[in-house]
Amino acid sequence: MQALIVNTLLAVVILTAAYLWLVVGRREGSMTQKQKSMLRRIFVSAAMLLVLQLLPARVFAGLDGILFPGAGRLVRFVLYLADYYIIGHDILKKALKGIRNRRVFDENFLMALATVGAMALAIYENGDYLEAIAVMLFYQVGEWFQSYAVGKSRRSISDLMDIRPDYANVEQEGTLMQVDPEEVEVGTIIVVQPGEKVPIDGVIVEGTSSLNTSALTGESLPRQAREGDEIISGCINMTGLLKVRTTKDFGQSTASKILDLVENASSRKSKSEDFISRFARIYTPAVCCSALALAVLPPLVRVAGLGLSPQWSTWLYRALTFLVISCPCALVISIPLSFFAGIGGASQAGILVKGSNYLEALAQTKIVVFDKTGTLTQGVFEVSAIHHNQMEAEKLLEYAALAESASSHPISKSLHRACGKELDRTRVQDVEEISGNGVVATVDGVQVAAGNDKLMKRLGIAYKDCHHTGTIIHMAVDGAYAGHIVISDIVKPQSKAAIAGLRAAGVEKTVMLTGDAQKVARQVAADLGIDQACSELLPADKVDKVEELLSQKPGKGKLVFVGDGINDAPVLSRADIGIAMGAMGSDAAIEAADVVLMDDDPMKIAKAIKISRKCLGIVYQNIVLALGVKLVCLVLGAFGLGNMYLAIFADVGVMILAVLNAIRCLFVSKL
């Protein structure tokens, strides 16, 4: 019955290997040459083993009379040995190399020791070589499927992140020339035709179009772009022809940085991966010692203690079975693959995680701290009112815009827009910016102060409070209070749902940090359902506040800080996990943050946490599956209740199941 099952399995292996080799292998990019070569070896070895199994015993017995006594046994051994060499020679070489390099205890050593031992037992007993070769064959089948699965997951991630352009169009003497993007200098005008990828970051100088940014942000809806808009590499131009003035070198462009980030993510290992590495270093020598004890101690006890025959071959067979079962392949392969696939799946959703350690840490998030401007709000400030003005509103706005003209802050830009005309900055002298207060400057020979109530107190100027919600810019001209300007920021429509999503994901506390007035902060926090709002904070105060919250976090819980990635680098670095939001093209974000969201959707924070928990759940499933099955099979093998075929399932079968389970992490973007 056992022989029938094995022969049936061999026939299935032969047909499957032939199909994969001759049909699937012909498809471009479906397999590597190494995988094709391994398929050929599996096919030849399985076919040869099946033929040897089906040959009648009298064929070999007849050789004794034709050649010399024992010739049939010798020929039979040589044929089986040749088959073993075809399928297992690379494992033997790896095992020997490991011994030479003093890295003895790995799965290659265990497999080589077990199968060579089984071959030796078969020679000694003139028994069946089938088990030794079948174990090696099915192990190689499992290794091939593992290699194919890993390769497929890598290709899937490459397809998800297929944003690296092959060329850039540069117009020369009236014709378009395709050049290497690395050769394009900053300031060059490049042409992006419909259907082409944007090769380098830049600013559109001519044309309008719809852009497909799904590979960068995970968003399926196209984004409209027109003259004057910034455009980042990796987008696909869908409709109109665009002329773009490059603002970065190819190596510094968004697409290059994203690909570098994803490719290097595997260098930062999670605690689970480190545990598996340490576990394997202890586990493998331990099972080798256990197998040796299983081979030696019971026979000695039988002889010395019980007066029975030692039965060396029986216990040696059990020890060899024990070795095959103990191979830690499922753990060593599937755990890193789970994290690798999880990082790739997250990138499909526009969530770039810098390493598996951060992916694992996200699952333990208990406190989420937000910067307000540009994170929970759109960062689009608009002048909504001018109160108590002692001069014409238009003149007051002009003075405020001129005083703030040297700043790139969104509030300064809103004042410029409200002013509605080009500003002559030669009218401004002696600009003094006071951090956390505002600015004092000389405009048209008149001293102008623009800032918050702290600035007015600093200058000793009596001011009037405003009862409107928003950022209040108090104005003083020549030392006299001239009124105040109300500037409001618009809350993102997804922010409230994002906070609710974090609560649903198990986050215990949400906190908002802002430099805005207390009244504004409380209003925004109340509208969004945020637990705590800290207002009127300078950049250094935000770091102190995060330090305070870190000391309050529960147990092993993690604190996440979410900022716009431009001016929050110190806080992003200090938090357990820093998430930069809306950071496409922001160097500060990619450098300082541990996780980068490629658009400004706060809903993706909860999604990132869900992805991390899903991946970690799959990792734990594989650990329990691998260790649980192996423990049961080790006990069965030690007591003689399992043979080499049980060992094949415990090693190869569990490895294939764990790898297939790990590949589910590729699809976490659908959460």
ZAMARGU-4260 file (C-alpha; in steps of 0.2 Angstrom, whole numbers, plus 5000, padded with zeros to 4 digits):
<rodrens>
0) 5000/5000/5000 | 5014/5012/5005 | 5023/5008/4988 | 5007/5012/4979 | 5005/5029/4987
5) 5023/5034/4984 | 5022/5028/4966 | 5007/5038/4963 | 5015/5054/4971 | 5030/5051/4960
10) 5019/5051/4945 | 5010/5067/4951 | 5027/5075/4953 | 5033/5070/4936 | 5017/5077/4927
15) 5018/5093/4937 | 5036/5096/4934 | 5034/5092/4916 | 5020/5105/4915 | 5029/5118/4924
20) 5045/5116/4915 | 5037/5114/4897 | 5022/5126/4899 | 5024/5139/4913 | 5043/5140/4911
25) 5041/5146/4893 | 5032/5162/4899 | 5043/5177/4899 | 5049/5181/4917 | 5039/5167/4925
30) 5054/5158/4932 | 5072/5160/4934 | 5085/5149/4925 | 5089/5141/4942 | 5071/5137/4945
35) 5070/5129/4927 | 5086/5119/4930 | 5079/5113/4947 | 5062/5107/4938 | 5072/5097/4926
40) 5082/5088/4940 | 5065/5085/4949 | 5058/5078/4933 | 5073/5066/4929 | 5075/5060/4947
45) 5056/5057/4950 | 5055/5048/4933 | 5071/5037/4937 | 5065/5033/4954 | 5048/5028/4947
50) 5056/5016/4934 | 5067/5008/4947 | 5052/5005/4958 | 5042/4997/4944 | 5057/4986/4938
55) 5054/4968/4944 | 5067/4961/4956 | 5072/4947/4945 | 5080/4960/4932 | 5093/4963/4945
60) 5094/4945/4951 | 5097/4940/4934 | 5113/4950/4933 | 5121/4939/4946 | 5122/4924/4934
65) 5127/4935/4919 | 5141/4945/4927 | 5146/4939/4944 | 5138/4936/4961 | 5132/4951/4969
70) 5132/4961/4953 | 5113/4964/4953 | 5114/4972/4971 | 5129/4983/4965 | 5120/4989/4949
75) 5104/4992/4959 | 5114/5002/4972 | 5123/5012/4958 | 5107/5017/4949 | 5099/5023/4966
80) 5115/5032/4971 | 5115/5041/4954 | 5097/5046/4956 | 5101/5052/4974 | 5116/5062/4967
85) 5105/5070/4953 | 5092/5077/4966 | 5103/5080/4981 | 5121/5085/4976 | 5118/5103/4979
90) 5111/5100/4997 | 5127/5089/5000 | 5138/5103/4993 | 5129/5116/5004 | 5131/5105/5019
95) 5150/5103/5017 | 5152/5121/5014 | 5143/5125/5030 | 5155/5113/5039 | 5170/5121/5032
100) 5163/5138/5036 | 5159/5132/5054 | 5141/5135/5051 | 5136/5117/5053 | 5119/5116/5060
105) 5107/5121/5046 | 5093/5113/5036 | 5106/5107/5023 | 5116/5098/5036 | 5101/5090/5044
110) 5094/5084/5027 | 5111/5078/5021 | 5114/5068/5037 | 5097/5060/5037 | 5097/5055/5019
115) 5115/5049/5019 | 5111/5039/5035 | 5096/5031/5027 | 5106/5026/5012 | 5119/5018/5023
120) 5105/5009/5032 | 5098/5002/5016 | 5116/4996/5010 | 5119/4988/5027 | 5102/4979/5027
125) 5101/4977/5008 | 5085/4986/5010 | 5075/4999/5001 | 5083/5015/4995 | 5066/5023/4991
130) 5064/5032/5008 | 5081/5041/5007 | 5079/5047/4989 | 5060/5051/4991 | 5064/5062/5006
135) 5077/5072/4997 | 5066/5073/4981 | 5051/5079/4991 | 5062/5091/5000 | 5068/5098/4984
140) 5050/5100/4978 | 5046/5110/4993 | 5061/5121/4991 | 5056/5124/4973 | 5039/5129/4978
145) 5046/5140/4991 | 5058/5148/4979 | 5044/5151/4966 | 5032/5158/4979 | 5046/5170/4986
150) 5050/5175/4968 | 5032/5178/4964 | 5030/5189/4979 | 5045/5199/4974 | 5038/5201/4956
155) 5021/5206/4963 | 5030/5219/4974 | 5040/5225/4959 | 5024/5226/4949 | 5016/5236/4963
160) 5031/5248/4963 | 5034/5248/4944 | 5037/5267/4945 | 5055/5268/4939 | 5055/5276/4922
165) 5066/5270/4908 | 5069/5286/4899 | 5065/5305/4898 | 5060/5314/4883 | 5071/5330/4879
170) 5068/5341/4864 | 5083/5344/4854 | 5082/5354/4837 | 5064/5351/4836 | 5064/5332/4839
175) 5061/5322/4854 | 5076/5312/4860 | 5075/5298/4873 | 5089/5300/4886 | 5093/5291/4902
180) 5084/5300/4916 | 5101/5300/4926 | 5108/5311/4913 | 5095/5325/4914 | 5101/5340/4924
185) 5090/5351/4936 | 5081/5364/4926 | 5080/5354/4910 | 5063/5355/4901 | 5057/5337/4898
190) 5041/5331/4888 | 5030/5319/4895 | 5018/5311/4882 | 5001/5303/4886 | 5004/5285/4893
195) 5021/5289/4899 | 5028/5289/4917 | 5035/5305/4924 | 5053/5302/4925 | 5059/5316/4937
200) 5051/5328/4949 | 5047/5345/4942 | 5035/5359/4939 | 5023/5359/4924 | 5027/5374/4912
205) 5015/5370/4899 | 5000/5358/4897 | 4986/5351/4907 | 4982/5332/4910 | 4975/5319/4922
210) 4988/5309/4932 | 4987/5291/4938 | 4996/5291/4955 | 4990/5274/4961 | 5007/5267/4962
215) 5012/5280/4973 | 4997/5284/4984 | 4986/5269/4982 | 4972/5280/4975 | 4963/5274/4960
220) 4955/5291/4955 | 4966/5302/4943 | 4973/5318/4949 | 4971/5334/4938 | 4987/5344/4934
225) 4990/5360/4925 | 5003/5374/4922 | 5012/5379/4938 | 5008/5363/4948 | 5022/5352/4955
230) 5023/5335/4948 | 5032/5320/4955 | 5041/5305/4947 | 5032/5289/4946 | 5015/5296/4941
235) 5008/5291/4924 | 5002/5305/4912 | 4985/5299/4906 | 4978/5312/4894 | 4987/5328/4888
240) 5005/5332/4883 | 5015/5340/4897 | 5031/5350/4897 | 5040/5349/4914 | 5055/5359/4921
245) 5065/5347/4932 | 5068/5352/4950 | 5078/5337/4956 | 5091/5325/4950 | 5085/5308/4945
250) 5093/5300/4961 | 5084/5313/4972 | 5067/5311/4964 | 5052/5304/4973 | 5052/5287/4963
255) 5070/5284/4966 | 5068/5287/4985 | 5053/5276/4986 | 5061/5262/4978 | 5077/5263/4988
260) 5066/5264/5004 | 5056/5248/4999 | 5072/5239/4993 | 5081/5242/5010 | 5066/5239/5021
265) 5072/5221/5024 | 5088/5227/5032 | 5078/5232/5048 | 5073/5216/5056 | 5058/5214/5068
270) 5059/5206/5085 | 5050/5191/5078 | 5063/5188/5064 | 5077/5191/5077 | 5069/5178/5088
275) 5068/5165/5074 | 5087/5168/5070 | 5092/5166/5088 | 5080/5151/5090 | 5087/5142/5075
280) 5105/5144/5082 | 5100/5135/5098 | 5086/5124/5091 | 5096/5115/5077 | 5111/5109/5088
285) 5098/5104/5101 | 5089/5092/5089 | 5105/5085/5083 | 5111/5081/5100 | 5093/5074/5104
290) 5094/5063/5088 | 5111/5057/5093 | 5105/5052/5110 | 5090/5044/5102 | 5101/5033/5091
295) 5113/5028/5105 | 5105/5028/5123 | 5090/5017/5120 | 5101/5003/5113 | 5113/5004/5127
300) 5099/5004/5140 | 5092/4988/5131 | 5109/4979/5132 | 5115/4985/5149 | 5099/4987/5159
305) 5086/4975/5151 | 5097/4962/5143 | 5089/4963/5126 | 5096/4965/5109 | 5101/4983/5105
310) 5092/4985/5089 | 5104/4998/5082 | 5096/4999/5065 | 5079/5003/5072 | 5084/5017/5084
315) 5096/5024/5070 | 5081/5025/5058 | 5071/5034/5071 | 5085/5046/5074 | 5087/5050/5056
320) 5068/5052/5055 | 5069/5064/5070 | 5082/5074/5060 | 5071/5076/5045 | 5056/5081/5055
325) 5066/5094/5065 | 5072/5105/5050 | 5067/5123/5054 | 5063/5128/5036 | 5045/5133/5039
330) 5050/5146/5052 | 5066/5152/5044 | 5058/5155/5027 | 5040/5160/5031 | 5043/5173/5045
335) 5054/5185/5035 | 5043/5182/5019 | 5028/5187/5029 | 5035/5204/5034 | 5043/5206/5016
340) 5026/5203/5008 | 5017/5214/5021 | 5028/5229/5017 | 5025/5226/4999 | 5006/5225/5002
345) 5006/5241/5012 | 5016/5250/4998 | 5002/5245/4986 | 4990/5256/4997 | 5003/5270/4997
350) 5010/5266/5014 | 5029/5265/5014 | 5036/5256/5030 | 5055/5257/5032 | 5057/5240/5040
355) 5049/5225/5047 | 5053/5231/5065 | 5041/5246/5062 | 5028/5236/5054 | 5028/5225/5069
360) 5028/5240/5081 | 5013/5247/5073 | 5003/5233/5079 | 5006/5238/5097 | 5000/5256/5094
365) 4991/5263/5110 | 4993/5282/5108 | 4992/5292/5092 | 4998/5310/5093 | 4994/5322/5079
370) 5002/5338/5073 | 4986/5349/5068 | 4991/5359/5053 | 4993/5349/5037 | 4989/5333/5046
375) 4971/5335/5053 | 4968/5351/5043 | 4971/5355/5025 | 4984/5368/5029 | 4975/5379/5017
380) 4973/5395/5027 | 4961/5409/5022 | 4958/5426/5029 | 4940/5426/5035 | 4939/5442/5044
385) 4947/5459/5049 | 4942/5466/5066 | 4944/5482/5076 | 4955/5489/5062 | 4961/5507/5064
390) 4965/5509/5046 | 4958/5503/5029 | 4956/5484/5029 | 4966/5484/5012 | 4980/5494/5019
395) 4981/5483/5035 | 4981/5467/5024 | 4995/5474/5013 | 5006/5479/5029 | 5003/5461/5036
400) 5008/5453/5019 | 5023/5463/5017 | 5029/5460/5035 | 5027/5441/5033 | 5033/5441/5015
405) 5050/5433/5019 | 5041/5418/5027 | 5035/5402/5018 | 5023/5398/5032 | 5005/5394/5025
410) 4998/5409/5035 | 5010/5420/5026 | 5004/5413/5010 | 4986/5416/5015 | 4990/5434/5018
415) 4998/5436/5002 | 4983/5428/4993 | 4971/5439/5002 | 4981/5455/4998 | 4977/5450/4980
420) 4992/5459/4971 | 5011/5457/4969 | 5021/5463/4984 | 5037/5473/4982 | 5049/5466/4995
425) 5060/5481/4993 | 5048/5491/5003 | 5053/5479/5018 | 5068/5481/5029 | 5074/5476/5046
430) 5064/5460/5047 | 5065/5451/5064 | 5056/5435/5066 | 5053/5430/5084 | 5050/5411/5086
435) 5032/5407/5092 | 5027/5425/5092 | 5027/5433/5075 | 5037/5446/5065 | 5043/5464/5067
440) 5048/5473/5051 | 5050/5491/5044 | 5038/5494/5030 | 5038/5510/5020 | 5049/5517/5034
445) 5035/5512/5047 | 5037/5499/5060 | 5025/5485/5058 | 5022/5471/5070 | 5012/5455/5065
450) 5009/5440/5077 | 5000/5433/5091 | 4995/5440/5108 | 5012/5435/5115 | 5020/5447/5102
455) 5009/5461/5108 | 5013/5458/5126 | 5031/5457/5122 | 5030/5474/5114 | 5019/5481/5128
460) 5005/5485/5116 | 4987/5484/5122 | 4977/5472/5111 | 4959/5466/5109 | 4954/5448/5110
465) 4944/5440/5096 | 4930/5428/5099 | 4931/5420/5082 | 4939/5403/5080 | 4954/5403/5070
470) 4972/5410/5070 | 4972/5428/5076 | 4986/5439/5068 | 4987/5455/5079 | 4994/5470/5070
475) 5003/5485/5077 | 5009/5500/5067 | 5021/5513/5074 | 5018/5505/5091 | 5000/5507/5091
480) 4987/5493/5090 | 4979/5493/5072 | 4967/5478/5073 | 4968/5460/5070 | 4966/5448/5056
485) 4957/5431/5058 | 4964/5417/5048 | 4955/5400/5047 | 4961/5383/5043 | 4950/5370/5035
490) 4948/5353/5043 | 4950/5338/5031 | 4934/5329/5028 | 4941/5312/5032 | 4949/5318/5049
495) 4934/5314/5060 | 4932/5297/5052 | 4950/5294/5054 | 4949/5297/5073 | 4934/5285/5074
500) 4944/5272/5064 | 4959/5273/5076 | 4947/5270/5091 | 4940/5255/5081 | 4958/5248/5079
505) 4961/5248/5097 | 4970/5265/5100 | 4967/5270/5118 | 4971/5289/5117 | 4972/5302/5103
510) 4982/5319/5106 | 4983/5334/5095 | 4998/5346/5097 | 4997/5364/5089 | 5005/5381/5090
515) 4988/5388/5088 | 4978/5397/5102 | 4969/5386/5115 | 4952/5391/5109 | 4956/5385/5091
520) 4964/5369/5097 | 4949/5365/5109 | 4937/5368/5095 | 4945/5357/5082 | 4948/5343/5095
525) 4930/5344/5100 | 4924/5343/5082 | 4935/5328/5078 | 4933/5318/5095 | 4951/5320/5100
530) 4954/5315/5118 | 4967/5329/5122 | 4973/5345/5114 | 4989/5354/5118 | 4990/5372/5111
535) 5002/5387/5110 | 5017/5375/5108 | 5034/5380/5100 | 5043/5366/5091 | 5053/5362/5106
540) 5037/5361/5117 | 5031/5347/5105 | 5046/5337/5109 | 5044/5339/5128 | 5025/5335/5126
545) 5029/5319/5117 | 5042/5314/5130 | 5029/5317/5144 | 5016/5306/5134 | 5030/5292/5131
550) 5031/5291/5150 | 5012/5288/5152 | 5010/5275/5139 | 5004/5258/5145 | 5015/5243/5146
555) 5022/5238/5129 | 5011/5250/5120 | 5019/5261/5107 | 5016/5280/5104 | 5014/5286/5086
560) 5017/5304/5080 | 5009/5309/5064 | 5015/5325/5056 | 5017/5334/5039 | 5035/5328/5038
565) 5042/5346/5034 | 5044/5354/5051 | 5041/5340/5063 | 5057/5330/5061 | 5063/5331/5079
570) 5046/5324/5085 | 5045/5311/5071 | 5062/5305/5077 | 5058/5305/5096 | 5041/5295/5095
575) 5041/5276/5095 | 5035/5277/5077 | 5035/5293/5066 | 5022/5294/5052 | 5025/5307/5039
580) 5009/5312/5030 | 5006/5320/5013 | 5024/5319/5011 | 5026/5315/4992 | 5043/5323/4987
585) 5047/5329/5005 | 5065/5325/5009 | 5063/5329/5028 | 5048/5316/5029 | 5057/5302/5020
590) 5073/5305/5031 | 5064/5307/5048 | 5049/5296/5048 | 5048/5277/5050 | 5032/5276/5040
595) 5028/5288/5025 | 5010/5290/5019 | 5011/5295/5001 | 4995/5306/5002 | 4987/5317/5015
600) 4973/5305/5019 | 4972/5302/5038 | 4962/5287/5036 | 4977/5277/5031 | 4984/5278/5049
605) 4971/5266/5055 | 4974/5256/5039 | 4993/5255/5043 | 4989/5248/5060 | 4977/5235/5053
610) 4989/5230/5040 | 5003/5227/5054 | 4991/5217/5065 | 4986/5206/5050 | 5004/5203/5046
615) 5009/5199/5064 | 4994/5188/5065 | 5000/5178/5050 | 5017/5177/5058 | 5011/5170/5074
620) 5000/5157/5064 | 5015/5151/5055 | 5025/5150/5071 | 5011/5140/5080 | 5009/5129/5064
625) 5027/5125/5062 | 5031/5122/5080 | 5015/5113/5084 | 5016/5100/5070 | 5035/5097/5072
630) 5033/5094/5091 | 5019/5081/5088 | 5029/5073/5074 | 5045/5073/5084 | 5036/5063/5098
635) 5028/5051/5086 | 5045/5048/5077 | 5055/5046/5093 | 5042/5032/5098 | 5043/5024/5082
640) 5025/5029/5077 | 5031/5039/5062 | 5042/5035/5047 | 5051/5045/5034 | 5035/5050/5025
645) 5028/5058/5041 | 5045/5067/5041 | 5042/5074/5024 | 5025/5081/5029 | 5032/5088/5045
650) 5046/5097/5035 | 5041/5100/5017 | 5022/5100/5019 | 5022/5112/5034 | 5035/5123/5025
655) 5024/5124/5009 | 5008/5128/5020 | 5018/5142/5030 | 5024/5150/5014 | 5007/5150/5006
660) 5000/5158/5022 | 5014/5171/5022 | 5010/5176/5004 | 4993/5182/5010 | 5002/5197/5017
665) 5003/5203/4999 | 4985/5206/4999 | 4984/5217/5015 | 4980/5233/5005 | 4963/5226/5003
670) 4959/5228/5021
</rodrens>
